[in-house]
Amino acid sequence: MKQAAVGHQLFYDPVLSGNQNISCAHCHHPDFGTSDGLSLGIGEGGEGLGPERTPGKGRHKIRKRIPRNSPGLWNLGAKEIHTLFHDGRLSHSDVYGNGINSPAQEWLPKGLNSLLAAQALFPLTAQFEMAGNVAENEVTGAVHDRIDKGWPIIAKRVRTDPLYGQAIVEAFDDVDTPNEITIVQVVNALAAFMALEWRSTDSPFDQYLSGDTTALSPKQKKGMDLFYSKAKCATCHSGPLMSDQKFHALSIPPFGPGRTRQWDPYARDVGRMGESNRLEDAYRFRTPMLRNVALTAPYGHNGAFPDLESVVRHHLDPAVSFENWAEYDANLPPVPWLQGADFIIWQDKLEMQRVRSTVDIRPVTLSDEEIGNLVAFLYALTGTSVEEPPFGVPDGFQP
């Protein structure tokens, strides 16, 4: 609990960002289901919180939208999780001799206590998320040299803070003085907090599985039956996590800057292929977990769909949904100096055809009533205690 308490304060503190102007909570806030309510987020340089967040102004304004939708943080402490991020670029593996395949490769710090702790490292080094632009601060300058060079700078800020330094020493057995604190204790504390704060296993569906047959309404029971049979949702959303942790192509309409590979000539997002470099992985993204899914709109790796009904209909018939999709379906705060590129990918007919034609699911026909039942079941995945987390938002948090 002491480690989680330290992580709680750090999660809401901009001290972890390069310019000390954004915290983890700005993109993962409980008011927005531990996300931000946007299709593509406004990261370092922005102002405000959630859908009302603005892109900043003057020399501090953002230079790029966050390429992908900010995922919810529910149940990320589950031991069954072996792969994280939309493209799976973080996973259990010994390819680099340290137990984890990550963007840090062999430079990943030793002593991380979980995959979730490793995940917490990377927003800190991402230019448009928390690190800031080159030449703006010493963190992003060090990261530009090599990914692991920025973490010691952040760790020094934390350990020299009189409150954090002593609190971490008291919470961790592997350090005796603040001078011994590294980024490892920082992200281990963040992971301890996230795993505790957003553990959610008390939804009506969970209660039903525990034997309470009255926990679901008749409509939700019908939706559950559809989920596990005719609608074929459980083909991918399976097991206790409601995710197979694999990668599938859904022909989701593309937009935004995309998470481009080094030599991509234009804004696009090839999904898993960006990590694996295998052509067969193009446009495939990790299956998300579904606990509290009703709280985490918009949906898709880029937040293309504003509500549960629209994303369910897309899964039922991706081709029709793709043709009917419109730019206004995306929740993108106005950024005048970037808007010209927001939908530029639609001018590339070959790329659009590649996205359209790469689909791993077959159409399923459901009536409007059945779709309504399926959506009702998805609402039954919302935890009954999500409004009463162990810690909550600190009083001093400044959005």
Rosetta blueprint (number, residue, H / E / L):
1 M L
2 K H
3 Q H
4 A H
5 A H
6 V H
7 G H
8 H H
9 Q H
10 L H
11 F H
12 Y L
13 D L
14 P H
15 V H
16 L H
17 S L
18 G L
19 N L
20 Q L
21 N L
22 I L
23 S L
24 C H
25 A H
26 H H
27 C L
28 H L
29 H E
30 P H
31 D H
32 F H
33 G L
34 T L
35 S E
36 D L
37 G L
38 L L
39 S L
40 L L
41 G L
42 I L
43 G L
44 E L
45 G L
46 G L
47 E E
48 G L
49 L L
50 G H
51 P H
52 E H
53 R L
54 T E
55 P L
56 G L
57 K L
58 G H
59 R H
60 H H
61 K L
62 I L
63 R L
64 K L
65 R L
66 I L
67 P L
68 R L
69 N L
70 S L
71 P L
72 G L
73 L L
74 W L
75 N L
76 L L
77 G L
78 A L
79 K L
80 E L
81 I L
82 H L
83 T E
84 L E
85 F L
86 H L
87 D L
88 G L
89 R L
90 L E
91 S E
92 H E
93 S L
94 D L
95 V L
96 Y L
97 G L
98 N L
99 G L
100 I E
101 N E
102 S L
103 P L
104 A L
105 Q H
106 E H
107 W H
108 L L
109 P L
110 K L
111 G L
112 L L
113 N L
114 S L
115 L H
116 L H
117 A H
118 A H
119 Q H
120 A H
121 L H
122 F H
123 P H
124 L H
125 T H
126 A L
127 Q H
128 F H
129 E H
130 M H
131 A H
132 G L
133 N L
134 V L
135 A L
136 E L
137 N L
138 E H
139 V H
140 T H
141 G H
142 A H
143 V H
144 H H
145 D H
146 R L
147 I H
148 D H
149 K H
150 G L
151 W H
152 P H
153 I H
154 I H
155 A H
156 K H
157 R H
158 V H
159 R H
160 T L
161 D L
162 P H
163 L H
164 Y H
165 G H
166 Q H
167 A H
168 I H
169 V H
170 E H
171 A H
172 F L
173 D L
174 D L
175 V L
176 D L
177 T L
178 P H
179 N H
180 E H
181 I L
182 T L
183 I H
184 V H
185 Q H
186 V H
187 V H
188 N H
189 A H
190 L H
191 A H
192 A H
193 F H
194 M H
195 A H
196 L H
197 E H
198 W L
199 R L
200 S L
201 T L
202 D L
203 S L
204 P H
205 F H
206 D H
207 Q H
208 Y H
209 L H
210 S L
211 G L
212 D L
213 T L
214 T L
215 A L
216 L L
217 S L
218 P H
219 K H
220 Q H
221 K H
222 K H
223 G H
224 M H
225 D H
226 L H
227 F H
228 Y L
229 S L
230 K L
231 A L
232 K L
233 C H
234 A H
235 T H
236 C L
237 H L
238 S L
239 G L
240 P L
241 L L
242 M L
243 S L
244 D L
245 Q L
246 K L
247 F E
248 H E
249 A L
250 L E
251 S L
252 I L
253 P L
254 P L
255 F L
256 G L
257 P L
258 G L
259 R L
260 T L
261 R L
262 Q L
263 W L
264 D L
265 P L
266 Y L
267 A L
268 R L
269 D L
270 V L
271 G E
272 R L
273 M H
274 G H
275 E H
276 S H
277 N L
278 R L
279 L H
280 E H
281 D H
282 A L
283 Y L
284 R E
285 F E
286 R E
287 T L
288 P L
289 M L
290 L L
291 R L
292 N L
293 V H
294 A H
295 L H
296 T L
297 A L
298 P L
299 Y E
300 G L
301 H L
302 N L
303 G L
304 A L
305 F E
306 P L
307 D L
308 L H
309 E H
310 S H
311 V H
312 V H
313 R H
314 H H
315 H H
316 L H
317 D L
318 P H
319 A H
320 V H
321 S H
322 F H
323 E H
324 N H
325 W L
326 A L
327 E H
328 Y H
329 D H
330 A L
331 N L
332 L L
333 P L
334 P L
335 V L
336 P L
337 W L
338 L L
339 Q H
340 G H
341 A H
342 D H
343 F L
344 I H
345 I H
346 W H
347 Q H
348 D L
349 K H
350 L H
351 E H
352 M H
353 Q H
354 R H
355 V H
356 R H
357 S H
358 T L
359 V E
360 D L
361 I L
362 R L
363 P L
364 V L
365 T L
366 L L
367 S L
368 D H
369 E H
370 E H
371 I H
372 G H
373 N H
374 L H
375 V H
376 A H
377 F H
378 L H
379 Y H
380 A L
381 L L
382 T L
383 G L
384 T L
385 S L
386 V L
387 E L
388 E L
389 P L
390 P L
391 F L
392 G L
393 V L
394 P L
395 D L
396 G L
397 F L
398 Q L
399 P L
